[in-house]
Amino acid sequence: MKIPTISTIDTLTLDEAHAYLDAANGDELEAAVAIATDRNKLDGTSSSPDDAEVHHAYFLLRRARGMDAPSFDTMRVELKKRMVQAA
C-alpha cells in the first residue's frame, strides 16, 4: 500500500479493515503496522510507528470487525519475535 487507504486517523471502517487485511494476506499484526504507518503519514509524520501506535491501530482493526481488543503485551512479544526472525 503506497497511498493510505484510511480517511481519518481516528477511526477505521469495516471496508478499510478488510482492505488492510487483504493486503496483509490476513495477518492482523502486519495489517496493524500498515495502518499505523498510514496514520502517521496522514498526521504528517514520516517516522515508523512505535508499539503504542501499532497497538492502537490493532485495536481499531479489531473494533471495526466487532472483535475484542488485543493485548498490548502479547502484541509487543509478537512484534519482537518477528523482528528477531527478520534479522
Beta strands, then each sheet from edge to edge (+ up, - down):
end
